[in-house]
Amino acid sequence: MLGRLMGFLAGVMLWAGPAMAQQVYLAPDMKKIKEESGIVEWGIGAIFLVGCMVVAFKPAKRSNLR
């Protein structure tokens, strides 16, 4: 009996959170949002990608190929 009650209470607790979190979302006015250039973000991403490639493809210190 206690196990069934605990299971029911756990189910209600897990169900109540998402139900209480729902709210009406009003989209912002699209006319007020101006287009911005994403060149800074793309530049940062490119620099990060080049840095990752340098680290990935540099020769290992322990390789004895001579």
Order of alpha helices (4+ residues) and beta strands (2+ residues): alpha-alpha
